[in-house]
Amino acid sequence: MSGTLLLCHRIPYPPNKGDKIRSYHILKMLQELGPIYLGAFVDEEQDRQYESYLQSLVAKGFFPFLNKRASLMRAGWGFLRGKALSVPYYYRSDMQGWIDDILATHQPDNILVYSSVMAQYVINAHAKIKIVDFVDVDSDKWQQYGQRQRGIKSWIYQREAEKLAQYEGKIAKQFDASFFVAQEEANLFRQRHVDITRQVYHFDNGVDIDYFDPSLQYQDPIEKEMTLVFTGAMDYWPNVDAVVWFATTIFPLIRNRLPSAQFIIVGGNPSDEVLALETIDGIQVTGRVSDVRPYLKFSGLSVAPLRVARGVQNKVLEALAMNVPVVATPAAAVGLRQPFSKAMSICDSPEQFADQCVERLQNKNPATGRDYVTSNYLWSHNLEPLKKALVNA
């Protein structure tokens, strides 16, 4: 038999957020290696429209809707049984049944799991090679969440970090290879799991440079100078924390020196906390937009003020690909290849961050970010380690 069973916690289309960008390009690469059997959840109603397109890309696909309330109930039951919340949240018996049928009927050579929570479905399955793409060390992300919370939330998040770390170690021992999104992530995993004898690798993300091309024609949605932009899913807590911190701590320092400066938050599903930021003079929250490129193209600066982050921030790479300078925290830059682009400034304190924003808005130096991206973040090159692992199995 041949082909690949690919399991994703979220359908890999459209490639409009970090995890879906990576999984989409993995899917496209797998098309070169034979039939694909894709099992993935739909977790947003508006994504149902893409199911037929995904079916056209694979031999067989199964895309059940992941009801949030039912998933939370499963997570709660798992919590009572001592499990990590994330794992039962993504368990569905119909998904298990579909996977078992694919394995029995088609016997694919390869099993590729995208996101560790999907590994539970095939932990005892047999294939020529089993690979898990952890992407990030999620347990460390939960630990960071816990450190920034108080009371019961802090305890729950710290517990999730501990339970998920145990689960991650178990998965890595059962799979032939584990991949991460950056060398730093792979190194952190090795440090946390010194008993892992299976191979631990990484492959960097990439950018579709034909899509994120500043030379293309776009309609200006901003029409103002001195504009800073943040792009990302605005129901994702690290992004929420980032824009709230920037808006309340850093942006006032910028406005003191540049009264006309404006900050635009671009991304779907903004939380109430994010929407409330529009009460601050100079701040706009767009919600979901059909295309982030015009907002990048016509902004003066992209900011990545993340205080909690793991892996590689696609928002940073996409801005650089559009030749937009970036000011970022160390957390937002930790997974990027060094030396960093000269179009980037890395700042830790609010005062340094504001200073760099003002300087880059006032002094519009020739953009060089795209060169950094084309030299380091092409999908065709960066997917090679994963492709070789599958081909040489």
C-alpha beads as a LAMMPS data file, in Angstrom:
LAMMPS data file: protein, C-alpha beads

393 atoms
392 bonds

1 atom types
1 bond types

-500.0 500.0 xlo xhi
-500.0 500.0 ylo yhi
-500.0 500.0 zlo zhi

Masses

1 110.0

Atoms # bond

1 1 1 0.000 0.000 0.000
2 1 1 1.053 3.640 -0.186
3 1 1 0.060 7.113 0.814
4 1 1 -0.153 9.106 4.016
5 1 1 -2.688 9.374 6.791
6 1 1 -2.564 13.033 7.828
7 1 1 -4.313 14.095 11.033
8 1 1 -4.769 17.764 11.945
9 1 1 -6.564 19.328 14.877
10 1 1 -7.969 21.982 12.520
11 1 1 -8.620 21.795 8.773
12 1 1 -5.559 23.085 6.892
13 1 1 -7.459 25.675 4.884
14 1 1 -7.656 28.573 4.399
15 1 1 -4.015 29.243 5.333
16 1 1 -4.880 32.416 7.239
17 1 1 -3.465 31.707 10.702
18 1 1 -0.256 30.216 12.026
19 1 1 -1.142 26.551 12.465
20 1 1 -3.218 26.374 9.256
21 1 1 -0.437 27.941 7.210
22 1 1 2.021 25.238 8.236
23 1 1 -0.427 22.339 7.866
24 1 1 -1.594 23.583 4.448
25 1 1 1.926 23.582 3.061
26 1 1 2.548 20.142 4.552
27 1 1 -0.577 18.945 2.753
28 1 1 0.626 20.399 -0.549
29 1 1 4.001 18.699 -0.154
30 1 1 2.365 15.338 0.615
31 1 1 0.580 15.447 -2.733
32 1 1 3.938 14.587 -4.300
33 1 1 4.154 11.350 -2.292
34 1 1 0.921 9.579 -3.140
35 1 1 -2.666 9.518 -1.922
36 1 1 -3.566 11.456 1.215
37 1 1 -6.152 10.432 3.795
38 1 1 -6.951 13.586 5.749
39 1 1 -8.765 13.665 9.062
40 1 1 -9.242 17.125 10.559
41 1 1 -11.761 19.084 12.583
42 1 1 -13.754 22.107 11.482
43 1 1 -13.902 24.426 14.488
44 1 1 -15.374 27.577 12.929
45 1 1 -18.702 27.716 11.135
46 1 1 -17.350 29.854 8.296
47 1 1 -14.768 27.158 7.483
48 1 1 -17.418 24.643 6.423
49 1 1 -17.373 26.229 2.977
50 1 1 -13.865 24.912 2.381
51 1 1 -14.615 21.237 2.951
52 1 1 -15.305 20.501 -0.722
53 1 1 -12.052 22.133 -1.777
54 1 1 -10.093 20.029 0.706
55 1 1 -11.872 16.896 -0.518
56 1 1 -10.561 17.685 -3.998
57 1 1 -6.974 17.627 -2.700
58 1 1 -7.088 14.219 -0.991
59 1 1 -8.062 10.624 -1.700
60 1 1 -10.403 10.579 1.289
61 1 1 -11.241 13.205 3.865
62 1 1 -13.223 13.409 7.081
63 1 1 -13.991 16.817 8.561
64 1 1 -16.420 16.660 11.515
65 1 1 -17.472 19.863 13.234
66 1 1 -15.889 20.308 16.661
67 1 1 -18.605 21.668 18.906
68 1 1 -16.980 23.827 21.558
69 1 1 -19.479 23.073 24.328
70 1 1 -19.260 19.304 23.824
71 1 1 -15.469 19.520 23.642
72 1 1 -15.327 21.433 26.917
73 1 1 -17.485 18.769 28.546
74 1 1 -15.100 16.059 27.322
75 1 1 -12.167 18.102 28.595
76 1 1 -13.839 18.431 31.999
77 1 1 -14.432 14.695 32.196
78 1 1 -10.804 14.108 31.241
79 1 1 -9.728 16.549 33.931
80 1 1 -11.518 14.446 36.550
81 1 1 -9.640 11.396 35.288
82 1 1 -6.266 13.097 35.615
83 1 1 -5.703 13.900 31.947
84 1 1 -4.488 17.033 30.231
85 1 1 -7.495 19.120 29.200
86 1 1 -6.254 19.503 25.627
87 1 1 -6.275 15.793 24.813
88 1 1 -9.937 14.812 25.495
89 1 1 -11.016 18.180 24.087
90 1 1 -10.004 16.867 20.654
91 1 1 -11.285 13.306 21.016
92 1 1 -14.267 12.152 18.968
93 1 1 -15.359 8.531 18.577
94 1 1 -16.427 9.129 14.974
95 1 1 -12.940 10.411 14.150
96 1 1 -11.453 7.293 15.761
97 1 1 -13.779 5.086 13.719
98 1 1 -12.871 6.795 10.451
99 1 1 -9.153 6.504 11.188
100 1 1 -9.436 2.823 12.100
101 1 1 -11.280 2.174 8.839
102 1 1 -8.636 3.988 6.770
103 1 1 -5.830 2.044 8.462
104 1 1 -7.584 -1.294 7.917
105 1 1 -8.767 -0.640 4.365
106 1 1 -5.951 1.392 2.806
107 1 1 -2.969 0.583 5.041
108 1 1 -1.085 3.850 4.327
109 1 1 2.696 3.670 4.542
110 1 1 2.983 6.907 6.472
111 1 1 1.184 8.368 9.449
112 1 1 1.766 12.064 9.986
113 1 1 0.194 13.778 12.973
114 1 1 0.009 17.558 13.041
115 1 1 -0.341 18.749 16.659
116 1 1 0.230 16.303 19.475
117 1 1 -3.438 16.128 20.500
118 1 1 -4.177 14.129 17.329
119 1 1 -1.582 11.487 18.218
120 1 1 -4.027 9.851 20.643
121 1 1 -5.869 8.338 17.668
122 1 1 -2.866 6.410 16.315
123 1 1 -0.603 5.860 19.299
124 1 1 -0.839 2.080 18.871
125 1 1 -1.210 2.054 15.081
126 1 1 1.413 0.531 12.805
127 1 1 2.888 2.081 9.672
128 1 1 6.161 2.219 7.785
129 1 1 6.870 5.468 9.617
130 1 1 4.957 7.486 12.223
131 1 1 5.811 11.159 12.559
132 1 1 4.417 13.784 14.887
133 1 1 4.814 17.476 14.185
134 1 1 4.503 19.013 17.620
135 1 1 5.147 22.455 16.084
136 1 1 5.654 24.093 19.506
137 1 1 6.361 22.708 22.952
138 1 1 2.773 23.340 24.028
139 1 1 3.392 22.359 27.632
140 1 1 5.829 25.259 27.970
141 1 1 3.241 27.622 26.505
142 1 1 0.748 26.563 29.182
143 1 1 3.421 27.067 31.816
144 1 1 3.894 30.624 30.559
145 1 1 0.124 31.143 30.686
146 1 1 0.096 29.984 34.297
147 1 1 2.872 32.361 35.256
148 1 1 0.818 35.307 33.958
149 1 1 -2.408 34.333 35.713
150 1 1 -3.495 34.281 39.340
151 1 1 -5.560 32.054 41.578
152 1 1 -7.456 29.101 40.152
153 1 1 -6.566 29.975 36.545
154 1 1 -2.868 29.850 37.353
155 1 1 -3.296 26.454 39.029
156 1 1 -5.289 25.020 36.106
157 1 1 -2.774 26.253 33.540
158 1 1 0.186 24.960 35.544
159 1 1 -1.541 21.607 35.883
160 1 1 -2.142 21.536 32.124
161 1 1 1.547 22.232 31.539
162 1 1 2.533 19.302 33.763
163 1 1 0.014 16.833 32.322
164 1 1 0.705 17.862 28.749
165 1 1 4.462 17.490 29.241
166 1 1 3.895 13.907 30.381
167 1 1 1.700 13.261 27.347
168 1 1 4.254 14.824 24.963
169 1 1 6.967 12.553 26.292
170 1 1 4.749 9.493 25.887
171 1 1 3.935 10.415 22.297
172 1 1 7.546 11.010 21.320
173 1 1 8.491 7.531 22.559
174 1 1 5.764 5.921 20.435
175 1 1 6.581 7.738 17.189
176 1 1 9.575 7.309 14.898
177 1 1 10.340 11.011 14.597
178 1 1 9.245 14.250 16.254
179 1 1 9.409 17.600 14.500
180 1 1 9.242 21.160 15.812
181 1 1 8.944 24.582 14.209
182 1 1 12.387 25.857 15.203
183 1 1 15.731 24.646 16.500
184 1 1 15.010 26.357 19.831
185 1 1 11.798 24.360 20.243
186 1 1 13.549 21.070 19.457
187 1 1 16.324 21.896 21.924
188 1 1 13.811 22.756 24.645
189 1 1 12.012 19.458 24.100
190 1 1 15.285 17.511 24.367
191 1 1 16.114 19.325 27.603
192 1 1 12.722 18.438 29.080
193 1 1 12.773 14.824 27.902
194 1 1 16.335 13.585 28.237
195 1 1 15.089 9.982 28.118
196 1 1 13.709 10.299 24.583
197 1 1 15.706 8.040 22.293
198 1 1 13.618 8.662 19.190
199 1 1 14.821 11.250 16.725
200 1 1 13.919 14.901 17.369
201 1 1 14.158 17.309 14.438
202 1 1 12.849 20.649 13.284
203 1 1 11.821 22.367 10.077
204 1 1 11.196 26.078 9.895
205 1 1 8.025 27.659 8.654
206 1 1 7.979 29.481 5.354
207 1 1 6.219 32.338 3.633
208 1 1 4.373 32.282 0.325
209 1 1 6.408 35.112 -1.178
210 1 1 4.342 35.171 -4.367
211 1 1 1.289 35.960 -2.243
212 1 1 2.965 38.313 0.238
213 1 1 4.423 40.500 -2.492
214 1 1 4.616 44.267 -1.906
215 1 1 4.900 44.934 -5.645
216 1 1 1.302 43.824 -6.243
217 1 1 -1.498 46.379 -6.414
218 1 1 -3.613 46.846 -3.293
219 1 1 -6.288 49.327 -2.283
220 1 1 -5.221 51.405 0.704
221 1 1 -7.538 50.658 3.676
222 1 1 -5.674 53.019 6.002
223 1 1 -5.073 56.333 4.184
224 1 1 -3.113 57.732 7.107
225 1 1 0.559 57.970 7.910
226 1 1 2.095 57.036 11.245
227 1 1 0.113 53.787 11.411
228 1 1 1.156 50.747 13.405
229 1 1 -0.512 47.409 12.737
230 1 1 -0.877 44.100 14.555
231 1 1 -2.172 41.030 12.722
232 1 1 -3.373 37.772 14.232
233 1 1 -6.284 35.737 15.551
234 1 1 -7.809 37.980 18.181
235 1 1 -9.414 35.252 20.263
236 1 1 -5.989 33.726 20.944
237 1 1 -4.908 34.680 24.445
238 1 1 -1.225 35.538 23.717
239 1 1 -2.407 37.911 20.966
240 1 1 -5.016 39.445 23.244
241 1 1 -2.440 39.920 25.985
242 1 1 -0.033 41.453 23.467
243 1 1 -2.378 44.097 22.060
244 1 1 -3.810 45.021 25.450
245 1 1 -0.316 45.501 26.857
246 1 1 0.770 47.500 23.816
247 1 1 -2.370 49.637 23.734
248 1 1 -2.340 50.508 27.425
249 1 1 1.392 50.683 28.146
250 1 1 3.359 51.416 24.955
251 1 1 0.969 53.222 22.627
252 1 1 0.438 56.168 25.040
253 1 1 4.221 56.736 25.030
254 1 1 4.166 56.811 21.230
255 1 1 1.198 59.193 21.097
256 1 1 2.959 61.590 23.458
257 1 1 5.605 62.065 20.756
258 1 1 3.510 61.358 17.649
259 1 1 -0.039 62.617 18.354
260 1 1 -1.246 61.490 14.912
261 1 1 -0.095 57.883 15.363
262 1 1 -2.779 55.229 15.081
263 1 1 -2.794 51.554 15.986
264 1 1 -4.861 49.101 13.939
265 1 1 -5.586 45.609 15.278
266 1 1 -6.359 43.269 12.367
267 1 1 -7.747 39.797 12.997
268 1 1 -10.844 37.688 13.392
269 1 1 -12.965 37.015 16.462
270 1 1 -11.749 39.903 18.626
271 1 1 -12.507 39.298 22.281
272 1 1 -14.461 41.792 24.374
273 1 1 -11.190 42.891 25.932
274 1 1 -9.794 43.692 22.489
275 1 1 -12.959 45.433 21.298
276 1 1 -12.836 47.646 24.379
277 1 1 -9.504 49.057 23.185
278 1 1 -11.360 51.108 20.564
279 1 1 -12.337 53.467 23.367
280 1 1 -8.691 54.604 23.362
281 1 1 -8.099 57.483 20.962
282 1 1 -6.183 56.370 17.860
283 1 1 -6.969 52.647 18.104
284 1 1 -9.058 50.712 15.568
285 1 1 -10.149 47.052 15.734
286 1 1 -11.086 45.703 12.290
287 1 1 -12.267 42.194 13.115
288 1 1 -11.896 39.590 10.364
289 1 1 -10.680 40.956 7.024
290 1 1 -10.521 39.156 3.694
291 1 1 -6.904 40.139 3.106
292 1 1 -4.290 41.342 5.600
293 1 1 -1.790 42.357 2.917
294 1 1 -3.183 45.861 2.282
295 1 1 -3.006 46.621 5.995
296 1 1 0.630 45.565 6.026
297 1 1 1.489 47.298 2.759
298 1 1 0.137 50.696 3.789
299 1 1 1.135 50.684 7.453
300 1 1 4.298 52.324 8.573
301 1 1 5.213 49.577 10.993
302 1 1 4.170 46.135 12.171
303 1 1 4.390 45.421 15.897
304 1 1 4.691 42.060 17.630
305 1 1 4.533 42.879 21.367
306 1 1 3.987 39.295 22.502
307 1 1 4.901 38.471 26.069
308 1 1 3.929 34.796 25.753
309 1 1 5.050 33.004 22.612
310 1 1 6.485 29.761 21.314
311 1 1 7.960 28.883 17.961
312 1 1 7.966 31.153 14.925
313 1 1 5.596 34.089 14.561
314 1 1 4.193 34.087 11.025
315 1 1 2.929 37.623 11.524
316 1 1 6.538 38.793 11.749
317 1 1 7.645 36.924 8.620
318 1 1 4.647 38.097 6.604
319 1 1 5.295 41.725 7.511
320 1 1 8.955 41.415 6.567
321 1 1 7.995 39.724 3.278
322 1 1 5.858 42.797 2.539
323 1 1 8.922 44.967 3.269
324 1 1 7.295 46.411 6.375
325 1 1 9.648 46.991 9.333
326 1 1 8.868 45.175 12.569
327 1 1 9.336 46.009 16.234
328 1 1 9.041 42.902 18.381
329 1 1 9.624 41.609 21.866
330 1 1 12.307 38.950 22.458
331 1 1 9.514 36.380 22.901
332 1 1 8.168 37.120 19.415
333 1 1 11.608 36.694 17.856
334 1 1 12.922 33.674 19.741
335 1 1 12.327 31.149 16.948
336 1 1 13.658 33.270 14.090
337 1 1 16.950 32.567 12.386
338 1 1 19.831 34.826 13.243
339 1 1 21.256 37.231 12.313
340 1 1 17.920 39.038 12.347
341 1 1 16.840 41.288 9.530
342 1 1 17.936 44.909 9.788
343 1 1 14.258 45.702 9.305
344 1 1 13.602 44.311 12.796
345 1 1 14.068 45.859 16.198
346 1 1 13.964 43.644 19.294
347 1 1 12.921 45.499 22.445
348 1 1 12.182 44.317 25.954
349 1 1 10.976 47.319 27.938
350 1 1 7.948 49.497 27.064
351 1 1 10.203 52.550 26.802
352 1 1 12.597 50.863 24.346
353 1 1 9.680 49.518 22.346
354 1 1 8.090 52.962 22.061
355 1 1 11.435 54.566 21.140
356 1 1 11.982 52.120 18.289
357 1 1 8.429 52.548 17.019
358 1 1 8.821 56.317 16.903
359 1 1 12.231 56.109 15.243
360 1 1 11.064 53.689 12.534
361 1 1 7.898 55.687 11.850
362 1 1 9.848 58.924 11.519
363 1 1 12.880 57.598 9.641
364 1 1 11.633 55.541 6.721
365 1 1 14.777 53.677 5.741
366 1 1 14.874 51.458 2.631
367 1 1 13.099 48.213 3.403
368 1 1 15.196 45.034 3.528
369 1 1 12.905 42.576 5.304
370 1 1 11.918 40.690 2.172
371 1 1 15.538 39.713 1.516
372 1 1 15.701 38.094 4.944
373 1 1 12.552 36.087 4.243
374 1 1 13.586 34.911 0.772
375 1 1 16.961 33.827 2.156
376 1 1 15.576 31.887 5.109
377 1 1 11.880 31.106 4.819
378 1 1 10.930 29.507 1.527
379 1 1 8.533 26.582 1.963
380 1 1 10.126 24.629 -0.879
381 1 1 13.398 24.543 1.036
382 1 1 12.217 24.354 4.624
383 1 1 9.955 21.323 4.130
384 1 1 12.856 19.173 2.909
385 1 1 13.686 17.578 6.322
386 1 1 10.111 16.323 6.675
387 1 1 9.967 15.149 3.076
388 1 1 13.250 13.256 3.410
389 1 1 12.051 11.534 6.583
390 1 1 8.974 10.274 4.744
391 1 1 10.727 9.311 1.493
392 1 1 13.625 7.529 3.174
393 1 1 11.517 5.555 5.640

Bonds

1 1 1 2
2 1 2 3
3 1 3 4
4 1 4 5
5 1 5 6
6 1 6 7
7 1 7 8
8 1 8 9
9 1 9 10
10 1 10 11
11 1 11 12
12 1 12 13
13 1 13 14
14 1 14 15
15 1 15 16
16 1 16 17
17 1 17 18
18 1 18 19
19 1 19 20
20 1 20 21
21 1 21 22
22 1 22 23
23 1 23 24
24 1 24 25
25 1 25 26
26 1 26 27
27 1 27 28
28 1 28 29
29 1 29 30
30 1 30 31
31 1 31 32
32 1 32 33
33 1 33 34
34 1 34 35
35 1 35 36
36 1 36 37
37 1 37 38
38 1 38 39
39 1 39 40
40 1 40 41
41 1 41 42
42 1 42 43
43 1 43 44
44 1 44 45
45 1 45 46
46 1 46 47
47 1 47 48
48 1 48 49
49 1 49 50
50 1 50 51
51 1 51 52
52 1 52 53
53 1 53 54
54 1 54 55
55 1 55 56
56 1 56 57
57 1 57 58
58 1 58 59
59 1 59 60
60 1 60 61
61 1 61 62
62 1 62 63
63 1 63 64
64 1 64 65
65 1 65 66
66 1 66 67
67 1 67 68
68 1 68 69
69 1 69 70
70 1 70 71
71 1 71 72
72 1 72 73
73 1 73 74
74 1 74 75
75 1 75 76
76 1 76 77
77 1 77 78
78 1 78 79
79 1 79 80
80 1 80 81
81 1 81 82
82 1 82 83
83 1 83 84
84 1 84 85
85 1 85 86
86 1 86 87
87 1 87 88
88 1 88 89
89 1 89 90
90 1 90 91
91 1 91 92
92 1 92 93
93 1 93 94
94 1 94 95
95 1 95 96
96 1 96 97
97 1 97 98
98 1 98 99
99 1 99 100
100 1 100 101
101 1 101 102
102 1 102 103
103 1 103 104
104 1 104 105
105 1 105 106
106 1 106 107
107 1 107 108
108 1 108 109
109 1 109 110
110 1 110 111
111 1 111 112
112 1 112 113
113 1 113 114
114 1 114 115
115 1 115 116
116 1 116 117
117 1 117 118
118 1 118 119
119 1 119 120
120 1 120 121
121 1 121 122
122 1 122 123
123 1 123 124
124 1 124 125
125 1 125 126
126 1 126 127
127 1 127 128
128 1 128 129
129 1 129 130
130 1 130 131
131 1 131 132
132 1 132 133
133 1 133 134
134 1 134 135
135 1 135 136
136 1 136 137
137 1 137 138
138 1 138 139
139 1 139 140
140 1 140 141
141 1 141 142
142 1 142 143
143 1 143 144
144 1 144 145
145 1 145 146
146 1 146 147
147 1 147 148
148 1 148 149
149 1 149 150
150 1 150 151
151 1 151 152
152 1 152 153
153 1 153 154
154 1 154 155
155 1 155 156
156 1 156 157
157 1 157 158
158 1 158 159
159 1 159 160
160 1 160 161
161 1 161 162
162 1 162 163
163 1 163 164
164 1 164 165
165 1 165 166
166 1 166 167
167 1 167 168
168 1 168 169
169 1 169 170
170 1 170 171
171 1 171 172
172 1 172 173
173 1 173 174
174 1 174 175
175 1 175 176
176 1 176 177
177 1 177 178
178 1 178 179
179 1 179 180
180 1 180 181
181 1 181 182
182 1 182 183
183 1 183 184
184 1 184 185
185 1 185 186
186 1 186 187
187 1 187 188
188 1 188 189
189 1 189 190
190 1 190 191
191 1 191 192
192 1 192 193
193 1 193 194
194 1 194 195
195 1 195 196
196 1 196 197
197 1 197 198
198 1 198 199
199 1 199 200
200 1 200 201
201 1 201 202
202 1 202 203
203 1 203 204
204 1 204 205
205 1 205 206
206 1 206 207
207 1 207 208
208 1 208 209
209 1 209 210
210 1 210 211
211 1 211 212
212 1 212 213
213 1 213 214
214 1 214 215
215 1 215 216
216 1 216 217
217 1 217 218
218 1 218 219
219 1 219 220
220 1 220 221
221 1 221 222
222 1 222 223
223 1 223 224
224 1 224 225
225 1 225 226
226 1 226 227
227 1 227 228
228 1 228 229
229 1 229 230
230 1 230 231
231 1 231 232
232 1 232 233
233 1 233 234
234 1 234 235
235 1 235 236
236 1 236 237
237 1 237 238
238 1 238 239
239 1 239 240
240 1 240 241
241 1 241 242
242 1 242 243
243 1 243 244
244 1 244 245
245 1 245 246
246 1 246 247
247 1 247 248
248 1 248 249
249 1 249 250
250 1 250 251
251 1 251 252
252 1 252 253
253 1 253 254
254 1 254 255
255 1 255 256
256 1 256 257
257 1 257 258
258 1 258 259
259 1 259 260
260 1 260 261
261 1 261 262
262 1 262 263
263 1 263 264
264 1 264 265
265 1 265 266
266 1 266 267
267 1 267 268
268 1 268 269
269 1 269 270
270 1 270 271
271 1 271 272
272 1 272 273
273 1 273 274
274 1 274 275
275 1 275 276
276 1 276 277
277 1 277 278
278 1 278 279
279 1 279 280
280 1 280 281
281 1 281 282
282 1 282 283
283 1 283 284
284 1 284 285
285 1 285 286
286 1 286 287
287 1 287 288
288 1 288 289
289 1 289 290
290 1 290 291
291 1 291 292
292 1 292 293
293 1 293 294
294 1 294 295
295 1 295 296
296 1 296 297
297 1 297 298
298 1 298 299
299 1 299 300
300 1 300 301
301 1 301 302
302 1 302 303
303 1 303 304
304 1 304 305
305 1 305 306
306 1 306 307
307 1 307 308
308 1 308 309
309 1 309 310
310 1 310 311
311 1 311 312
312 1 312 313
313 1 313 314
314 1 314 315
315 1 315 316
316 1 316 317
317 1 317 318
318 1 318 319
319 1 319 320
320 1 320 321
321 1 321 322
322 1 322 323
323 1 323 324
324 1 324 325
325 1 325 326
326 1 326 327
327 1 327 328
328 1 328 329
329 1 329 330
330 1 330 331
331 1 331 332
332 1 332 333
333 1 333 334
334 1 334 335
335 1 335 336
336 1 336 337
337 1 337 338
338 1 338 339
339 1 339 340
340 1 340 341
341 1 341 342
342 1 342 343
343 1 343 344
344 1 344 345
345 1 345 346
346 1 346 347
347 1 347 348
348 1 348 349
349 1 349 350
350 1 350 351
351 1 351 352
352 1 352 353
353 1 353 354
354 1 354 355
355 1 355 356
356 1 356 357
357 1 357 358
358 1 358 359
359 1 359 360
360 1 360 361
361 1 361 362
362 1 362 363
363 1 363 364
364 1 364 365
365 1 365 366
366 1 366 367
367 1 367 368
368 1 368 369
369 1 369 370
370 1 370 371
371 1 371 372
372 1 372 373
373 1 373 374
374 1 374 375
375 1 375 376
376 1 376 377
377 1 377 378
378 1 378 379
379 1 379 380
380 1 380 381
381 1 381 382
382 1 382 383
383 1 383 384
384 1 384 385
385 1 385 386
386 1 386 387
387 1 387 388
388 1 388 389
389 1 389 390
390 1 390 391
391 1 391 392
392 1 392 393
